[in-house]
Amino acid sequence: MRAAQLRLEDLFEVDSTGGIFRFAGERVVLLDAVALGLLRTQLVQDFGERVARGILTRLGYSHGWRIAEAIRETLPWDDQHEWQSAGGRLHRLKGMVRFEPVQDAQRKGPEPLADALWFDSYEAEQHLTHLGQSKEPVCWSLCGFASGYLSAATGKDVYCIEESCVGCGDSVCRMLGRTREEWGEEIEPHLPFYEKDCLEASLRSLRDEIKQTEARLRATKKKLKEKTKDTDPSGLIAQSQAMQQVLQLAQRTATVDTPILIYGETGVGKERIAQLIHDRSPRQAGPFVAINCAALPDQLLESELFGFDEGAFTGASHARAGLFEAAQGGTLFLDEIGEISPALQVRLLRVLQERKVRRLGENHDRPVDIRILSATHRDLHQAVQAGHFREDLLYRLRVIELHIPPLRERADDILPLARAKLKEAAQRFQRDVTDFTPAVARQLLRYTWPGNVRELQNAMERAVVFAEETCIDLHDMPEEIEQAKTKTLPTLPTIKPPSWDTTSRTQQTLAEIEKEHILAVLHHTQNNKTEAAKRLGIGIATLFRKLKAYQEETLQEP
Ligand SMILES: [Zn+2]
């Protein structure tokens, strides 16, 4: 039999079920060309053209090699040559490309093993459709197929390369096949696509590239994280609406260059909010200087703030600038401003009014360009009333007021904050502690946090140090948190000892008496609802429903 006699009907069979196709005895599937085109596109886009070419060339190669083996024994070939030259015919019968051998008398050098024109290459068509015109030939799997087939049929390393290709704008694809020796140096650039090593090398370099990109990404992330750690107190964690409002207000007021007074209990993170305001302000490039006014005795605080001249007082061996000057062009944050002495209040007022400072022991002023942010846990209006704080200073400081709610009023922040603090502590102490038990979570939510975020941070640090397992247990927590009882309902301010004055009781409705009684029992059981429901002789669900109704009543009252 000769190659030209190969016909599709001799090679292609459909089995009796109609679901299994065979070509030259091997199972085949019909895939539409577009699907293959999309696969090629995906490979090029995900791994680059080089890797895609390698994969498709190898795919074609093994396809060609296998079919050469498959038809060698099953068909009665006239001779070896007919079998060898059947590859092109098979290509055509498989619908991949129309093959026409060329006899080129003009060609110099030894006659190639294969020289053919390819028409209607499905591969060039798909490449053009999905990826557009290429700079180099694109019939990669066809070349692979021809190379694989001829290598199997001749027992030599044969490489088929396209001289021209429709995929790169030529009018026709032309393929040449030679052995490696015949090709000489010319084949070198093509070899990598045929070698498995090449694919591995390509993938390796791709992997290296990915690794490098990942490293760069990690570095950027780390930098960003470090930056946010210092400058963005979203590290403050604001899941609660109350805190989100504070952050929004802080960011809005940041751009207005006025003094801001921050109210909040100890440990709520006033300095971090001040830092946020500075970082979002036009002064962000300038320094952010913070001092806790309650931490220093009056005289020391004064010399810290204002600076001093040489010999201004005993021990002033050389002149030094104060913090007002150090904050030049930036922001000075005065924490616990409510603690400063009346004398210092006067001096501070003068700085705010005149924007000048005078170092201790000097007799001339220095201009300062700073924004003053201050904070306090005290009610300064009350301090003004009591005569402890200057009213004019207060009005200078509180052009804008920000109130940071205590932690117990923003329950939504407690667990996310606890997790963040746990993670920080685990990293700092290099301990493999990753979580806490549900019982710990319950107690964290029950506890009232008088020391706020700072207390939570200390508690988590301690727990990380004490934890024996990777998960923090209740007994790793400070006692007061471990023992914390259920919070009394903060939204039920009407809980008060009932008046048993019968004269007034006759004025009440039954519902009012019932409410009073229920709240009194709750009070007696220290807000233990199960116990209260038992004493009242009602179901727990009924109790909850009634409490909820009382709560809503309270909210509706003017
Ligand atoms: Zn081509």
Residues whose N, C-alpha, C, O or C-beta is under 5 A from the ligand:
A	BS01	ZN	S121 A124 V138 C139 S164 C165 V166 G167 C173
